[in-house]
């Protein structure tokens, strides 16, 4: 059915508790930030609405809430690469140590050790973020390959099935890009671009196994996320009730936010741990296949860009600043 061990993954989650606590602080903090800033915006709108009639006040509250939500969303948009750099990549670095059976360094906390490892592999947050974005683009191309294979089959309704499968896989591969980044950390490569390229080729040549397990994990994670959403509807509705000029849609939005925070803080690291188990077991003893590298070059401009940066980094090791700007 699947190739990962749920018990082993949960055990590693427990052993990386400091990072789980850090993830909870970050993602639940983000959710609370959205609620507070949205509430402040609605409160300001309520005050402005006092200069008009009831209809004007109701509109002011709604627009104030939307403005607060949008402002905080913009702040989080700019902070996303540092969350990837400090939280996600750091947790991956510690999980790799556990997967390989390595003890944690004496006298150093997990977070300090992981931060040092990530800085060694990716000197700047922008480098890690740029690699992550290119990886996402290549993985989307691989899922597109599966859809293309289905659409040429002479079966009635296969195009509709292919569209549904493609949409589902786009959700499933959200757990895979961090696994590709894990390869760069695990191999201790001096060239993050080159190791990402190799990892993607290895992923591509094993895409059936990887996507099968990613699909199972998507079902598990999003099923549990929906359950959390349903549970959170009641307290979220209470939060909206306490805000000035309560608006019905707010309860759904806040419940979604808290469900997302649980998914990001607890469920995503579980899924990533499972995918790392599958990936490293599957590629063991393999070498990147030149045929698959050629296929990825044809399918994805993102892969070609990643390869160009890898070669550029290899040709100019004395000028790391140029690599960062490439």
N, C-alpha and C positions, 0 to 999 in steps of 0.2 A: 504494500500500500504506500508507505513512505519509508525513507531511508535514514531518518534521524531518530535520536533517542530523546523522548520527552523528559524522562527521569534525569538523564545526564545533563540536559539543558537547564532544567530547574535547579539541579545541584550547583551548576556553575553560576547561575543567577544568585543563589544564596552566598556563594563564596566571593562574589563581587558586590556584596551588599553596599559598601561605600559608594560605588558608582550608581547603584539603584537609588540610593537616598539622594545623591546629587541630581540624577535625572528627575526624580519626583519633585525636588525643590525647584528645578528649572521649569519643568513643564506645567506643574500645578501653579507655580508663580505666574507663568504666562497666562494661564486661564483666569486666575484671580485678577491679574492686571487688566485683561479685557473687560471683566465685569466691573471693576472699579472705575476705569476710565470711561466706559460706556455710561455708567451711572453718573459720573461727574458731568459728562456731556448732556445727559438728560436733565440733570439738576440745573445746569446753566440755561438749557432751553426752557425749563419751567420758570426760571426767574425772568427771562426775556419775555416769555408768554404772558407775564402779568401785565404787560403794556397793551394787551389786546383782549379780544373776547375769548370764549371757551374754544372755539374752533382754531383760533390763532395759537392759543396755548398748547393745544394738543399737537398741532403741526410742529411747533417749536420744540416740544419734548422729543418727538420722533426724530426730527432732523438733528437735534443735539446729541441724541443717543447714537445715531449713525455716524456723526462726525467724530465722536469719541472713539467708537469702534474702529473707524477708518484710520485715525491718527495712530492708535496703538498698533494696528496692523502694519502701518508703514514703518514704525519703529522696529517691529519684529522682522520685517522684510530685510532691513539692513543688518540685523543682528544674526541672520540665519547662518551665515558662513562661520561665525565664531561659535555658535552652538554646535555645528558639525565638527569644528576643529577641537573644541575643548571638551565636549560631552560625548558625542557619538564615537569619534575616532579614538578618544582616550579609553572608552569602555572596550572597544574592539581590541586595543593593544593588550589590555589585561586578560581578556577572554582567550587571546592567542596563547598567552603564557600557560593558561590552564589547560587548553586543548593539547598543547605540546608536553604537558606534565612538568613544566618548569616551576620551581619555587619562586615566590616573589622576593625581590632583593631585600636583604636585612636592613632594618633601620629606615626604610622609606615607605611611605604610605602608597596605597594603590594609585591614588590620584596623582601624586607627585611623580611616581614611576611612569605612569602612562603619559603624562604631559611631556616628560623628557623624551620618551620614545617617539611620540608624534612630532615634536619639534625637530628631532633628528631626521626623520623621514620627510617631513613637510615643513620647511623653515618658516613659511608664511601661511596664514589661514587662507589667503586668496588662492594659493597654489592648490591646496587640498580641495577647495570649493570648485575651482576650475576643472580639476580632474574629475570630481564627482559629477559635475554637470555633463561632461563629455561621456562618461560611463553611462549615465542615464540615457543619453541619446543613442548609444550603440546598442544597449539592451532593448530599447524600443524597436530598433531595426531587426533584431533577432526574433522578437515576438511577431513582427510584421512578416517574417519569413514563414512562420507557421500558418499565418492567415493566408498568405499567398499559395501555400501548398494545398490548403483546404478548398480555396476558390476554384482551382482547376479540376477538382474532382467532379465527374458527371453525376451528381446526386441532387435530387430536388431539395430546395431549401438550404443548400450548403452555404450559400452566401450569407444568409441570415445567421446561420450557426457560426460562421467564421467571424461575423461582426461581434456577436455575443462573446465568443472565445477571446477575441482580440481585446475587448473592453475588460474582460476578467483578468487577462494576463497583464494588462497595464497596471492593474491594482496589485497583482501578485509580485511583479518584478520590483515593486517599491522596497522589498526586503533584500534585494540582490546587490545593489550598487555598493553598500558598505562591505559586503563580502569580497567584492573585487578589490576594494581599498585594503582589506585585511591582508590580501596576498602581498601587497607592497610592504606592509609592516612585517609580515612573517618572514619574507625572504631577505629582509634587511638590505634591500637594494639601495644603492646610492643614487639611482635614477628613478624617481617616483613615476615619471611619465612612461618609461620603458617597462617597468614592472606592471603598470596598469594595462599597457598594451598586451603583454604576455598573458596576464590574468584574463583579459577579455577573450583572447583566442582560445584559451583553455576552457573558458565558460561556453564559448560558441560550439566547440567540438563535442561538448557534453550537454548541449542545451536541452535535450529531451529529459534527462535525469534532473537537471536543475529546475526546469520549468514545472515538472510534475510535482516536485517537493514544494516549490514556491506556491503552486496552486493550492495544495493541501494546507499550507500555513496561512494563506490568505483566507481560506474558509474558517479556520480556527480563530485567527486574530480578529477578523471583521465580525464573526459571529459573537465573540465575547464582547467586542466593542459595542455592538448593537444592544446586547444585554445591559451593559453599563449605561448606555444612553437611556434606555427605558427606566432603569433604577433612578437615574439622575434627574428625570423630568420633574419629580415632585419638589426636591430642594431648589431646583432652578426656577420653578414657577414661584416659589416663596421669595426668592431673590427679586424677581421681577415685580412681585406684589409690593415689596418694600420700596421699590423705586418710585419716584414721582410719576404719576400718569402711566401706570402699568400698561404695557402693550403685550398682547397675547403671544406674538411671534418671539418675543424675547426669551420665554421659557425654553422653547425649542432650540434657539441659538445657543443659550448658555449650557443646556444639556449636551448639545453637540460638542461644545468647547471642553467640558469636563470629560466626556467620553474620549475625545481626542487626546487629552492630557494623560489619561490612563493608558491608552494605546501607546503613546510615545514614550511614557516613563516605564511601563511594565511589559506590555505585550510585544512591542517592537524589539527590545533586546532579546527576548525569548526567541522570537522568529529569526533574528539575525544569528543567534547562537546555533540554532538548528540548521540554518543554511550553511554556516561555516563548517559544521560537522560533515554535512553532505559534500560540500565543495572540496574540502581538503582530502577527504577519503576518496572521492571520485577521481581527482587529478593526480593522485599519488603515483609516481613513476612515469607520468606522461610528459611529453614535450609538446610545445605549441606546434600545431600542424600548419605548414605553409599554405596548404590548400584552403584551410579555414581563414587564415589571415587574408588571402586574396579575396575570399567571399565577403568578408567583413569590409574590405576596402571598396568593393563594388556596391554593397548594400548601404553603407553609412558614411556620409561626409564627416560626421563626428569622429569616426574611427580614423579616417585619413588625417584629420587635424591632430588627433592624439598621436598618431605615428610620426607626423612631421615634427611635433614638439619633442618626442622621444629622440629622434635623430638629431634635432637641433641641440638638445641637451648633451648628447653624446659627443657632438663635434665641438662644443664650446664649454668644456668643463671649467675653464678658468674664469668664466663670466656668468656666475649664477644669476645676477640681476637681469641679464638679457633673457634668461630662461623664464624668469617670473613674468616678464612683460610680453613673452611671445604669444 
